[in-house]
């Protein structure tokens, strides 16, 4: 590898961390996937280790030296406030002291993944967690949601999974309608009966919000098969995401602009599916000036585009 400048983009989500390195033309040189780097979920040391693993591995795989690293953009879930940013800055100063850094919530790089690096418009993420964020043409930004499962991550994979389990247990207690989700959940979790969900949910050796999020695809599958409770889970998720988006649009006065991009990101909505279709219908009905789109790159590439634009 020559001694040319290189740039790193990192996407630290609630389930995994994707890191990639590009040259000054934007050509990808290497990528690496490590574990979750949301320190609110896994703790500071585990999050730091995941970030270090990603950066060290892409440097090694590409044959680049730390001295070549001109800029790095880290988009990380759970990192949005000054104390969060200062924590991650400390990690970077220790690992790659010669580089310049851009550190933000993962929603910023998710927006860039659908706008080719331009920070204008709105993004909503529905992955393990949920957040919506936007920028107007004056560079002002605001956000909604992103407070974590314990404070109401409605519209997230976690919440969809939780709502599925709630429907299953309400059906068991005969205080809610029967649902085909019952058999599907028991099969996916390799359980025999609904009571086994207690041990599954409270097992101290097997915690993590993503366990609930892994159940989320069952809602779409069974809604399409006609299950009423699954349909209600999808509708509730779409309504919550629409409310977050609306909050960002109004606070930034984006309802007055033309052709405002809205990026649907995260594993639950970044493709054509029942949830994204339902959400799209709600948005287009209320905001005809919004251009709904899906990401054209992964979030880590979006982060690399920001690093290139800012530090080249």
N, C-alpha and C positions, 0 to 999 in steps of 0.2 A: 504493500500500500504506500502511496506517495505521502508527502508531508502536507497535503492540502487540508484546509479547514473542514471539519465535520460538525454535524449538529445532531442532537439526540432529542427525540420526543418520547414521553412516557405517559401512559394512561394507567392510572391506578384506580381500578374499580373495586366494587364491594366483594368480588369473587376472585379476581386475578389481576396481575399487573403485566401490561404489554409494553415493552421498550423496543425502540428501533433507532437506528443510526443512519443518517443520509449524508451525502456529500453536498458541496455548495450548488450543484445543479439539481438537487432534490432527489437524486437516485438513491434508492434504498441499498444499504450495504450489508445489513444484518438485523435480525430481530430475536427477541427472547421473551418467553413467558415465565413469570414467577408467581408467587402466591399473593394473597390479598395485601394491599398496602394502606388500607384505611385503618389508621391507628385507633379510631374509636371502636372498631370491631375486634382487632387482633392485638392491640397494645403497641406502644411505641417501638419496642425493640424488634418485634416481628415485622412491623411495617418498614422500619429502617432496613432490615435485612433483605426484604423483598425488593426495595428500591436499589440497594447496593448490588444485589445479584443481577438485576436487569442491566444496570449500567456497565458493570464489569464484564458481563458476558457479551454484550454487543460490541464493546471495545475489543475484546479478545477475538471474537468471531470475525470481525472486519479487519483485524490486523492493525488497528489504529492505536495511537498512544493518547494518554490523557492530555498531553500538551497540544494535540491537534483539535481538541474539543473546544470550539469557539462559543457555542451557545447550547443551552438545554432548556426545554420547556416541559414542565411536569404538570399534568392535569390530574388531580387526585381527589377522589371522593373523601369528604370529611375535612378538606383543607380549603377554607374560604375566609377565615377571620385572621386578624393580624397575628395573634398568638400561634395559630396553626401554621401560617406562612413562615414565621420566624423559626419554628421548630424544624421545618423541612430545610430552610436556608442553612441552619446549623449542620444538617447532614451533608448538604452539598459542599459547604466550605471545608468540611473534613475530607470528603472523598475526592472532589475535583476543584480545588481552590482556584485554579486559573481560569475557569469558565465563567460565562455570564449566565444568569438564571432568570427564568420566568416561571413563577409558581402560582397556580390558581386551582380553583375547583375543577373537577373533570368536566363539568358542564361547558366550560369555556372551550376546551379542545373538542368537545362533542359538536358544538356549534361550528367550529372551524372545519370539522370533517364533512359538513354539508354545504359549506360556502366557499370552499377552496382557500381557506385561511382568512377570509374577511370576517371581522368581528362586527357584524351588524345583523339584527334580526333576533329571533327567539329560538331557543332549543328546549325541548322537554325530554328528559331521560326517564325511562321506566326499565330499570334493570333489577338488581336485588333491591335497590332503593329508588327514590324518586326525587327529582329536582327540576325546576324550570328556571331559565335565566335568559336575559336579553340585553342587547345594546342598541341604543338609538344612534342616529347619524352624528350626534354631538359627542359620542363616546361615553355617555352616561349609561350606567348598568344597574340592574336590579334583579332580584331573584325571588322565588317563592318555593315553599316546601324544602326538602333536604334536611329535615330535622331528625331523621332516623326513625326506626320502627316503634320505639317506645313513645315517641311524641307524634305519631300519626303519619307514616309514609304512605298515604293513600294513593292508589294507582300503581304502587310498586309491585315487583314480583313477590316480595315478602307478604304484602297485604293481600294479594290475590291468593297466595297459598294459605294464608290465615283464614280468609273468607271461605275457601274450599273446605278446610277442616271444620270450620264453624258450621257450615251447611251439613256436613256429614254427621256431626255430633247432634245437631238439632233434629236431624231425621231419626237418629237412633233414639232420642228421648221423646220422639213423636210430638215435638213442639214446632216442627217444621216439616215441609213436604219431603217425601222420599226422593232420592236423587241417585242417578247412575254414578255420581262421583264417589259414592261409598265404595263400590267394588273396585273402581279404578285406583283410589288412594291406597286401599289395602293391598292390592296387587303390586303397585309401584314400590311400596315400602316393605313388601314381603311380610305383612302382618296377617293375623288370622281373623281378628274381630276389632270392632271400634275401640274397646277398652284398652287394647294394646297401644293406642296412640298416646296414652298417658306416659308410659315408660319411654316411648320414642321422643316425645316433646320435652321431657324433663331430664333426660339422661345427661348428667354433668360432663361425661366424657365425650359427648357428641353434640356440642352446641354450635350455634352459628345461624345467622339470619338466612343464609343462602339455602339451608335445608328446606325452609318453607318456600322459598322462591322456586326451587326445583319442581314444586308441584304445580306452578302456574300454568304450564301448557295444557294441563288437564281441563282447565276452564274453557279454553277455545275448542278443544276436541269435543267436549260433551255439549257445549252450546250449539255447535254445528250439527250435532246429532239430535237436537231438540230438547235437551234437558233444561227445564225452567230455571233451576237454581244456578246452573252454570251460566245461563244467559244473564241473570241478575248480577252475578259476580263481574262479568265483563262490562255490563252497563255501569255499575258502580265505579269500576276502575276508569272507564272512559270519562265519566262525569267529573271525577276528581282531577284527572289530568287536564281536562278542559278548563276547570276553574283555576288551576295554577297558571296555565297559559294566558287566560283572560286577565288575571291580575298583573302579569308582567306587561302585556300589551297596553293596558290602560295607564299604568304608572309611567311608562315611557312614551305615552301618547303615540304609539305605533299604529293605532287605529286611524290616524290621520294621514299616514304615509301610503305610498303605492308600492305594490309588489314586494311586500315584506316577507323574507324567508322565514319559514318555521321548520326546523329540523326535528324529525321524530327519531329519537335515538334510544339505544338500550335494547337488550335482548327481547323484550316483550313487544316492541313496536317498530323496530328498525327494518321491517320488511312488510310486505302486504299480508295482512292477517285480519282476523275479525276485530281485534282490539284497535289496531291502527285504522282500519276502515271506519269503525264506529266513531273514533275520535276525529278523524278527518271530516266526516259528515257534520259533526257538531261545530267544528271550527269554521268550515266553509259557509255554513248557514249564518253564523253570527258575524264573521269577518271576511267578506268577499275580497278584501285587499291582501289577504294572506296567501302566500305561495307555499303550500305544504310540500315538503320533500324529505327524502331519506338520505342518510349519509352516502357519500360517494367514495369515502375512504374509511379506514378504521380510525379510532380516536387517537391512537399513537401517531399515526401519520398526520392527523390534524394538529397535534402538538408540535411535530417536526416542522410543519408549514409555518406555524407561528414563530418557532425559533429561527427558521431561515429568514423570515420577513423582518424580524426584529434585530437580529445579530449579524446578518451577512455583511 
